[in-house]
């Protein structure tokens, strides 16, 4: 399971060094590549291939005649790239994905269970501020009994 946020830097070639704590989990799972694709929230979805397959296999059978579904397919499946981790545990973030998520040098890799999100520094700050602003709002009904 992936959890926690790590502030990292992309190198000059657009590669991201996956932190050791996450690489250990990937190694335990026998994962040597990651699938990166666009996310509707303007970050990058980063998944081990099995987690990506579950998303892709649920999305692809949905009707492309529905405009919102077609747009989601184009974003998620149309931009998906499987990238192999190099010997130093780095993965390439393609230029078009970096542009889509406004990624510069400083980025945030956020573990969310079976996958990650990759955020620009500014985008992650905005997400945090939005979460704090929502703190006075009632929880969504599906989480109403969350013991916090």
C-alpha positions in Angstrom: 0.0 0.0 0.0 1.2 3.5 -0.9 0.5 6.3 1.5 2.1 9.6 2.3 3.3 12.6 0.2 6.9 13.2 -0.9 8.2 16.4 -2.2 10.6 15.5 -5.0 12.4 17.1 -8.0 12.2 16.1 -11.6 15.6 16.0 -13.2 16.6 17.8 -16.4 15.3 15.0 -18.6 11.9 14.9 -16.8 12.6 11.8 -14.7 11.2 11.2 -11.3 13.1 9.2 -8.7 10.6 7.1 -6.8 11.4 7.2 -3.1 12.9 4.1 -1.6 9.9 3.4 0.7 7.6 3.2 -2.4 10.2 1.3 -4.5 10.3 -1.4 -1.8 6.5 -1.9 -2.1 6.8 -2.0 -5.9 9.7 -4.6 -5.7 7.6 -6.7 -3.3 4.8 -6.7 -5.9 7.2 -7.6 -8.7 6.5 -4.3 -10.5 9.2 -2.8 -12.7 7.2 -0.3 -14.6 4.5 2.3 -13.9 1.6 3.6 -16.0 1.3 7.4 -16.1 -1.6 9.3 -17.5 -3.6 12.5 -17.2 -6.1 12.9 -14.4 -9.2 15.1 -14.5 -7.9 17.1 -11.5 -4.8 18.3 -13.6 -2.3 16.0 -11.9 -0.8 12.8 -13.2 -2.2 9.4 -12.3 0.7 7.0 -11.6 -0.3 3.3 -11.3 1.4 -0.1 -11.1 0.2 -2.0 -14.2 -2.3 -4.2 -12.2 -4.0 -1.1 -10.6 -4.1 0.6 -14.0 -5.6 -2.5 -15.7 -8.5 -2.4 -13.2 -9.2 1.3 -14.1 -8.8 0.8 -17.8 -10.8 -2.4 -17.9 -13.7 -0.7 -16.1 -13.6 2.4 -18.3 -13.2 0.9 -21.8 -16.5 -0.9 -22.0 -18.5 2.3 -21.2 -20.3 3.9 -24.1 -18.2 6.5 -26.0 -21.5 8.1 -27.1 -21.8 9.7 -23.7 -19.7 12.9 -24.0 -18.4 12.9 -20.4 -17.4 9.2 -20.7 -15.7 9.8 -24.1 -13.8 12.7 -22.6 -12.7 10.6 -19.7 -11.6 7.8 -22.0 -9.6 10.2 -24.1 -7.9 11.7 -21.1 -7.1 8.5 -19.1 -6.6 5.9 -21.9 -5.5 8.3 -24.6 -2.6 9.6 -22.6 -1.6 6.4 -20.8 2.1 5.5 -21.1 3.8 2.6 -19.5 7.3 3.6 -18.4 10.0 1.2 -17.1 11.8 2.1 -13.9 15.5 2.5 -14.6 18.3 0.9 -12.5 18.2 4.0 -10.2 14.4 3.8 -9.6 13.6 6.7 -11.9 10.6 6.9 -14.2 10.3 9.2 -17.1 7.4 11.7 -17.1 6.7 12.5 -20.7 6.8 16.1 -21.8 3.1 16.2 -22.7 2.1 14.8 -19.3 4.4 17.4 -17.6 2.7 20.1 -19.6 -0.8 18.8 -18.9 -0.2 18.9 -15.1 2.0 22.1 -15.1 4.9 20.1 -13.6 8.1 22.0 -13.2 11.1 21.0 -11.1 9.4 20.6 -7.7 6.6 18.0 -7.6 4.7 16.0 -5.0 4.2 12.2 -5.3 1.2 11.3 -3.2 0.5 7.7 -2.3 -3.2 6.8 -2.4 -3.4 3.1 -1.6 -2.8 1.2 -4.8 -1.7 4.2 -6.9 -0.2 7.6 -6.8 -1.0 11.1 -7.9 1.8 13.4 -9.1 1.2 17.1 -8.5 2.9 20.3 -9.3 4.1 22.2 -6.2 1.4 24.9 -6.8 -1.3 22.3 -7.6 -0.6 20.3 -4.4 -0.7 23.6 -2.3 -4.1 24.4 -3.8 -5.4 20.9 -3.0 -4.2 21.3 0.6 -5.8 24.7 1.0 -9.1 23.4 -0.4 -9.0 20.5 2.0 -8.5 22.9 4.9 -11.3 25.1 3.6 -13.6 22.1 3.5 -12.8 21.1 7.1 -15.9 22.9 8.5 -18.2 21.2 6.0 -20.0 17.9 6.8 -18.3 14.8 5.5 -19.8 13.1 2.4 -22.5 10.7 3.3 -20.3 7.7 2.5 -17.8 8.9 5.1 -20.3 10.3 7.7 -19.3 7.7 10.3 -15.5 8.1 9.8 -14.0 8.2 13.3 -11.9 11.4 13.1 
